Amino acid sequence: MIRSVTVPAAGVPFKNNAAYCVGTGRMGLALQQEYLDHLDLVQEAIRFRYIRGHGLFCDDMSIYRELDSPEGPRPYYNFTYLDRVVDSYLARGIRPFLELGFMPEKLKSGEQTIFYWKGNVTPPNDFDKWEILVEHTLAHLAERYGHDEVATWPVEVWNEPNIGFWAGTMQEYFHLYEVSARAVKRVDPRIPVGGPAICGVDTEHWLRSFFSFVTENDLPIDMVTRHCYAANQPRREGFYVHHSLRKNDIMIDELRETRQIMDDYPRIAGLPLHITEFSTSYVPRCPVHDTVYNAAYIARILSEAGDYADSYSYWTFSDVFEEADVPISVLHGGFGLVGLESIKKPTFWTFAFFSRAGGELVYRDENLIVTRDGDRYAIIGWHADATTDQSAEPISYNLRLPGLSSPQCLLLKQSVGGKHANPLQTWSNLGKPYTLDDAQRRILRASAEPLQRDEKLFAREDGWLEVSVSLPSNHLCMLEITPVEDRTVTYAGFDAREHYGLE
């Protein structure tokens, strides 16, 4: 079946926040060279504005320390690694979206930890010391990078306190939020602070309780944060965890419901909503993350999430990530847009395409958007099929678009799917090596690039452009249409059609 669409001449602003923020593993991983190599790749193609991850106060960052003294333990603060990490971010055009967590060894009240790297998730043994830690850290950053700069860095209090990332009670989290938010505002009242950074468990109860607490106690709050994942129940097979996925509009429904809850509280209604983590599976050993299906699935979310959320931070940009131990192989189902050895995964291109979308939305449905920036069209299409049935009928369009400033245009198309930009298939063809030699590395990096084609596109006599789009199962594509000034006649004696077969 072919869908015939006449695209209107004018549309609405495209609320495209795909490149606002991206996730990372714990902050200390930014001290590794491969991590920085991967950040260079995503910043060159996507240009994320912010980066958010765990572990700011974990002991590998060495910020909180105590010295013995006659009066008892005396805190001191070491910002050597924090400065190194933030410097590396800013040098790459990305700012920190600070998450306050987890608990330093000297401030822990218990032994409960998470992950291979044992982030402590217990409440502080002294809330006053925690409050001073937050204030000293933000004050140091403001002194080093300038108050005007740090005032643009959002601060989120903790991570997923509604599940095993917080060993305390809800009320203890609310107290943590209270002392943290007040500490942030003492450094600079312009610094945005918020929470509760929950995942999708008991969501409405947590949001309403948090909003009531903040309102009743007149606490600072500049944004609301939460997380969204699309996975159904896990199925474990050996090293891996497999997930089927819910419908790919489920996250949009969750964001709409969150906005409706926020609207019930006058102090909360209209605040920015930041999704500080989202992905398909919530497990870093799920092969779906490495697939072309994942790339097409995520595209639907990026096409609509901006209608409700001011950011939606994909978890994560890199497979330099150690929550479930050090990665076992170059591709292993990790969260990243970039696999080990700098292999771009298919979903890398989902974000790269949306980062090039136009600012005006002139058409959108569940499989395609058409955007415009003045004299240029950008069209993104996707077809996510959980059955992986490559013989399934393609989704096809005949698009009719108002013409641009020249009757001759360049139509540039990039495609992801099948054998193109599918390094997981190439890795399988290579025998699934754990590590790569030079030849394998070159092959895999080349296999990760989209198929690119181009052609001349001429407006019809009535001035309209006509474009066909075909989306096979588990494919993603981007088409860009730009006007061309044809200078062929200025090249005397160069008859490309006659001598070289050019059109």
Stockholm file with secondary structure:
# STOCKHOLM 1.0

chainA/1-503         MIRSVTVPAAGVPFKNNAAYCVGTGRMGLALQQEYLDHLDLVQEAIRFRYIRGHGLFCDDMSIYRELDSPEGPRPYYNFTYLDRVVDSYLARGIRPFLELGFMPEKLKSGEQTIFYWKGNVTPPNDFDKWEILVEHTLAHLAERYGHDEVATWPVEVWNEPNIGFWAGTMQEYFHLYEVSARAVKRVDPRIPVGGPAICGVDTEHWLRSFFSFVTENDLPIDMVTRHCYAANQPRREGFYVHHSLRKNDIMIDELRETRQIMDDYPRIAGLPLHITEFSTSYVPRCPVHDTVYNAAYIARILSEAGDYADSYSYWTFSDVFEEADVPISVLHGGFGLVGLESIKKPTFWTFAFFSRAGGELVYRDENLIVTRDGDRYAIIGWHADATTDQSAEPISYNLRLPGLSSPQCLLLKQSVGGKHANPLQTWSNLGKPYTLDDAQRRILRASAEPLQRDEKLFAREDGWLEVSVSLPSNHLCMLEITPVEDRTVTYAGFDAREHYGLE
#=GR chainA/1-503 SS CEEEEECCSCCEECCCCTTSEEECSCGGGGGSHHHHHHHHHHHHHTCCSEEECSCTTSGGGCCEEEECCTTSCEEEECCHHHHHHHHHHHHTTCEECEEECCCCGGGBSSCCEETTTTEECSCBSCHHHHHHHHHHHHHHHHHHHCHHHHTTSCEEESSCTTTTTCCSCHHHHHHHHHHHHHHHHHHCTTSCEEEEEECSSSHHHHHHHHHHHHHHTTCCCCEEEEEEECBCSCEEETTEEECCBCCTTHHHHHHHHHHHHHTTSTTTTTCCEEEEEEESCSSTTCGGGGSHHHHHHHHHHHHHGGGTCSEEEESCSBSCCCTTSSCCSSSSSCSCSEEGGGEECHHHHHHHHHHTCCSEEEEECSSEEEEECSSCEEEEEEECCTTCCTTSCCEEEEEEECCCSSSEEEEEEEEEBTTBSCHHHHHHHTTCCSSCCHHHHHHHHHHTSCEEEEEEEECCTTSCEEEEEEECTTEEEEEEEEECCCCGGGSTTCCHHHHHCCC
#=GC SS_cons         CEEEEECCSCCEECCCCTTSEEECSCGGGGGSHHHHHHHHHHHHHTCCSEEECSCTTSGGGCCEEEECCTTSCEEEECCHHHHHHHHHHHHTTCEECEEECCCCGGGBSSCCEETTTTEECSCBSCHHHHHHHHHHHHHHHHHHHCHHHHTTSCEEESSCTTTTTCCSCHHHHHHHHHHHHHHHHHHCTTSCEEEEEECSSSHHHHHHHHHHHHHHTTCCCCEEEEEEECBCSCEEETTEEECCBCCTTHHHHHHHHHHHHHTTSTTTTTCCEEEEEEESCSSTTCGGGGSHHHHHHHHHHHHHGGGTCSEEEESCSBSCCCTTSSCCSSSSSCSCSEEGGGEECHHHHHHHHHHTCCSEEEEECSSEEEEECSSCEEEEEEECCTTCCTTSCCEEEEEEECCCSSSEEEEEEEEEBTTBSCHHHHHHHTTCCSSCCHHHHHHHHHHTSCEEEEEEEECCTTSCEEEEEEECTTEEEEEEEEECCCCGGGSTTCCHHHHHCCC
//
